[in-house]
Amino acid sequence: MAYETLKQEIIEYSKSIGVDKIGFAPANEFAELKSKLKLQEDSGFKSGFEKGSIAERTEPARLMSEAQSIIAIAIAYPSRLKNAPKSVKGDRRGLFCRASWGKDYHHVLREKLELLGTFIKEKVEGFDYKPMVDTGELSDRAVAERAGIGFSGKNCAIITPEFGSYVYLGEMITNIPFPSDQPVDDGCGECTKCIDNCPTGALVEGGRLNAQKCIAFLTQTKGFLDDEYRGIIGNQLYGFDTCQVVCPKNKHVDFHLHAELEPDPELVKPKLIPLLSMSNREFKEKFGDMAGSWRGKKPIQRNAIIALAHYKEISAVADLIRVMQKDPRPVIRGTAAWALGKIGTREAFDAIKVAREIELDEEVIIEMEKGLNFQYVSN
Ligand code: SF4
C-alpha cells in the first residue's frame, strides 16, 4: 500500500475517534533539542520529572530500533469553566489548572493512540509502534512542532492555529516511513506577554523555562514551598495557567469537543477546608481520575493550606490548629503553623506557641517561628 494513501486513511480514521489534529514527522534525531536539553541541565533548569537520558529523549531510534516516523496527535481542551462556584469569605476555594480538568488526559490520549495503532496494524502486516503521552522519553512538544501540529511559543507551549495552546499532545513512533508534514511558522513575533506576566520570571528567555521557578512545577513538589513562592501561588492547588491565559493566540479560544474532558466545577474549584481532613481513600475517590492527582494528596493539601493563608481565612483557624497539632507529616504541620501566623488571630498565635513547646521536628519548628513572627491581626 502506498504510504500517502495509508496516511490519508489514518487522518480520516483519527477524526472519527475524536483526534482533533494529527501530523506526521520523520523519526530522525532531534539535534537542536539535544543542545537545548544540555543547556537546561547545565543551568539547573530541569524539573526532575523528565524521563530518560538526553540521548533517549532526542533519538527515537534508541526507543525503537526500526523507528521511521512519528505520528503526533492533539486533542483540544476547554479553557473556560462554566458555572464556576464563587470563592467567598468563609468558604474559600482552590483551583486546578486547565490541563487537569476532566478525565486524566494521559488516559484519553493513550486510548486514541491505541485505537490508531490497532487500525494501522489491521492494514499493514508487521506494523510496530510505541505510544507516549507526556511521561515518555520523547518531548511531546518537539515532536508536535516537527509534525506541524503547531509552533513552539515563547511560553514553551505548542500553539496550534486552530485551538491555541489548549491542546493535549501525544505521539507514537512507528516503523513506517510516512510522508512528513510541514512545521507551522513561528507566530510569536515581537510579543513577550507570557514572559512579562510570569510572576516568578521562570521564562528566562523566549522558549526557555526554568522549571525550578515555574509555579506549575512548584505546585507539584512535596516538600516545604520556598517562602518567596508562597505569596505568589495564591489559591492554585495544581498547575498554573497564566502564560497561556495572557497569550493573544488563546484569545476567545474555548473548545468543548470531548465530553470526558469537561470539567466538574466542584472538582476543579474545590472548597479548601474539607481538603485538609481528607483521607487517602477519599482523595483517590474524589480526585483520582484527574491528571492533577498524580502526586497524591500531600502537595494538594500543602497548597490548600497556603491558599487559606493567602485569603487570611479566619474560619479555617480551628482546622489548621488541628492539622498543626495532629498531622504526622512535617510539611503539612509546618505549613499549617506558618499559615496560622499569616492569618494572625490571637487563637492562632496561642496555638502555635503551645505546639512549639512540644514539637520535635526542626523544620516544623522553623515554620512555627516564622508564623510567630507575623503581625497579630485580630480575632
Ligand atoms: Fe508567544 Fe506572546 Fe503567546 Fe508568549 S504570549 S507564547 S510571546 S504569542
Residues whose N, C-alpha, C, O or C-beta is under 5 A from the ligand:
A	BS01	SF4	G153 K154 N155 G187 C188 C191 T192 K193 C194 C243 V246 C247 P248
